Amino acid sequence: MPPYRVSVGYALQVLIWGSTWAAIKIGIADVPPFTFAFERGIAVSIVLTALALLLRQRFPNGRELAAAAVVGVFNTGTSWAIIFWSEQYVPSGIVSVFGSTAPVWTAFLAHFLIGGDRLSALKLLGLALGLGGTALLVGAPETAGGTNALIATGLLALMAVTWSIAAILSSRTLARSAPIATVAAGTWVGSLVLAPFAATEIGLPIRWSTESLLAFGYLVIFGSCVGLVLNLWLYRKLRPTTASLTQVLIPAQAILIGTLWLGEPLSWRMFGGAALVVSAVILNALAGGSPAAVAAETPAAAG
């Protein structure tokens, strides 16, 4: 059993990242989705940059900066654009399930790109289950948005693949970089990617209510800043297999919050797809992998 502080940290990470998806849903009810995502990106960038300067962390340059920029494009820019827009048409819990497939794709790509992290029978079975679950989920929320829901689920399925590419790039190039400064640099680049999307919403009504302000603050401080630092600390305290099992707990919590608190629909098709994806994540965790490859996966589960 891990020490008490590690157990508390593990539970806290699941609680935080399992609830960010509902916070996004609450925020975009008052603020256009791309605008909400862009403003979150800028706020997170400012906070992380200030922390990095305060702690005197070295900011990436050269090859590291290029890698951090690509990771920022995938993990913040395009993914937040997809997530925030998609949550208008897809239940927030199901959006989190799409995100949880990223470790399965990472395990597949790591076979070709990470030395010593080979595919096994369990990983191949996990990949098959993950693909089956994703196929069930694409287009499943028919009542939520028709054609837009179909487009959203298709984009979410592709997003998980881009997250896995970012995870591989992080493990190969950014493993020894100063974490807060590196994430800050990537988030600035991701925010620049979000800027033209937000520009399309200029003139749309914005109503910052108490709920949306609280959701925004929660996403910036807890979802991004606390969550990322806590994730890094946990991977220094736990086995990668144990840490990666948060990918099972996070979407389960997100579905419960979305269904019971936000009143989001959950059909048998969505439930079946989510069950297959969760099974895939469990098999992937049991199959194990190199610590560097697995450690890069977890941030993908955070919306």
N, C-alpha and C positions, 0 to 999 in steps of 0.2 A: 504494500500500500504506500502511496506517495505521502509525504508530510502534509500536515494540516493546511499550511499556506498554499501548497500546490493544488490540493483538492478544492479549496475555496476559489483559487484562480481559475481552475478548469471549469467549475460550475458558473463562475461569473462570465467567462468568455462565451459559453453556450447561451446564457441568459441574454447577454448583450447582442450577439450576432444572430440569435434566433428571433429577436424583436425588431431589428433594424428594418426588416421588410415591411412590417406593419407601419413603422414610422414613416417610411417613404409613401405608403398609401395615404396616410393622414395628411402629409405635406402637400401632395399633388392635388388634393381636393380643393386647396385654396390657391396654390401657386402653380402656373404652367410647368409641366414636368421638366423641360430642358432648362428653364430658368432656375428652377429649384436645384437641379443637379449642378449647374454651373456655379451658383452661389455657394453651394456646399463645397465644391471643389476649391474655390478661392479661399473660403474660410479655413478649410483643412490645411491648405498650402501655407497660409499665413501662420497658423498656430504651430505647425511642424517646423517651419523655417525658424521661427522665434526660438523654439525649443532646441533645435540643432545649434543655433548660434550661442544660446545660453550655455549649452553643454560642450561647446567648442568642438563639435563633430566636423570632420572633414567632408566637404561636399564632393560628389563625384566629378571627374573630368575625363576627357578623352574617351576611351573605350567604355569605361564604366558609365559615363554620362549618356552615351548613345544607347547603352542597354537599359539604363533607367528610364530614358525617354520612351523607348519602345514599350517597356513594361507599363509605364504611365498611360500611354495611348490605349493599351488593351485593358488594364485593370481599372482605370478611372474614366478615360475619355469615352471610348466606344461603348464600354460595358454600362456605365452609368446612363448614357443616352438611351441604350436599349432597355435597361431595367426600369428607369423612371417613366419612359414612354409606355412600356408594356404593362405596367401595373394599372394603367387606365382600363385595360381589357382582360387581364389575366389575374386570378387571385394571387395575392402576395405570397402565400405559402407555396403555391405551385412554382412561382418564379424562383423561390429559394431552392426548390428541388432541381431545377435546371442547373443552377449554380453548383449544386453538390455533385454533379457528374464530372466536374473538372478533374478531380484526382484520378478518376478512371481513365480519362484521356491522357493525363500526365504519365500514368504507368505505361500506357501503350507507347507514347512518344519517347519515353525514357529508354526504352529498349534499343532505340536507334541512335539516341543522342547523348545518353549518360553511360559512361563506362561502368560495368559491374551491376547495372540495374536491368536485369533480363526479364523477359516475359516468362510466365509460368502457366501451368494449366489453370490455376485459380484465377490469375489475372485475365486470362483469355475468357474464362467463364464470366468473370465480372464485367468485362467489356461487352460480352454478348447480352448480359442482363441489362446493362446500362443503355445499350442501343435499343433494346426492346422497350424499356421503360420510356426512353425519349420518344420513340415512335408512337407510343400510346398517348403521350402528353401533347405532342404537336397537334394543334387544332382541337384539343379536348374541351377547353372552356368555351363551347359554342354559344352559351347563353350570355357571355360577358361582352362580346364585341364582334361577332360574325367574322367578316374578312379580316378586320384589324387584329382579332384574336389569333387567327391563323398565321398572319404575318409576324405577330409578336412572338408566338411560340417557336416559329422557324428561326427568328433572329436569336432567341434565347438559347436554342440548341447550338447554333454556331458560336455564340458567345463563350460557351463552356470550352470549346476547342481553343479559342484565342487565349483564354485564361491558362490553359495547360501549356501553350507555347510560352506565355509570359513566365510561368513557373519554371520551365526548363531553362529559359534564358537567365532567370534570377539565380538558379542553382549553379549555373556554369560560370556566370560573370560577376554576380553581385554578392556572392556568399560571404565575402570578407569586407564588404563596404559598410560604412557607418549607417545603421538602419534608418534612424530618423531623418538624417540629411538626405539619404538616397530616396526614401519614400517622398520626402518633401519635393525633391527635384522632379520625380516622376509625376507627382500630383499637379505641379505647375504645368507640365506639358499636357497632361490629361485635361486640365481646365481650359487650356488654349483650344484643344479639340472640341470641347463643349461649347465654346464661345459662339461659333456660327450657328449651332443649333438653337442656342438661346436667342440669337438675333432674330430668328424667324418668328419669335413670340413677342417681339416688341409691339406694344399697343394692346395686347391681350390683358383682360382684367386680372389684377393681383390683389388678393385680400389676405393679408397676414393676420390670422386669428391667433388666439392664445394657443390653440392646439397645434397649428402649423409652426409657430415659433418654438414651442417646446420640442416638436418633432425635429426641427432643424438643428437646435442646440444638441439634442440627444445624438443625432447622426454625426455631427461634427466632433463633439467631445468624446462620447463613448464609442459610437460605431466605428469611427476612424482612428482617432488619436489613442485612446485607451486600448481599443481592441487590437490594434497592430502591435503596440508595445507589449501588451499582455501575451499575445500570440508568440512573439519572439522569446519572451521569458519562459513560457511553458515548454517550448521546444528545447530549451537548455536543461529542463528538469525532468522531462518525460521521454519514454521511448517513442519514436516516430509513430509506431502502430497505435499506441494509446492515444497520442495527441490527434491523430488523423480520424479517430472515431467521433470527434465532434461533428464531422460531416454527416453522421447519422442523426445526432441529437438536434442539430440546428434546424434542418428542414422539418423535423417532426414538431418542434416547438412552433415554428413559423406557421405550419398548417393549423395547429390548434388555436393559435392567436387569431389567425385570419378567419377561421370558421366560427369560433365561439365569441370573439370580441367584435370583429368587423362584419360578421354575418356573411362571409364570402361563401359561394357555392362550392361543394365538393362532390363530384359525381363518382360513380364506381370506376369509370375509366381513369379519372385523375388519381383516385386512390390506388388503383392497380399499377399505374405507371410509377407513382411515387414509391410503392412497395418494391418494385423491381429495381429502381435506382438505389434505394437504401440497401437492398441486398447486394447490389454491385459494389457499393462503397465498403460494406462489411467484408466481402470477399477480397477486395483490394487491400484492405488493412491487414487481414489475416495473411495475405501473400507476402506482405512486407516489401521492403525496397531500401535503397540507399538513403541514409538520413538526409542528405542534401536535397535529393529529389522530392522526398516526402515533405520536408520542412517547407518547401516552396509552395506546397499545394494549398494549405489551409486558408490563406487570405482570400481565396476565390469564393469562399462560402459567405463572405460578408457583403451585404448589399450597400 
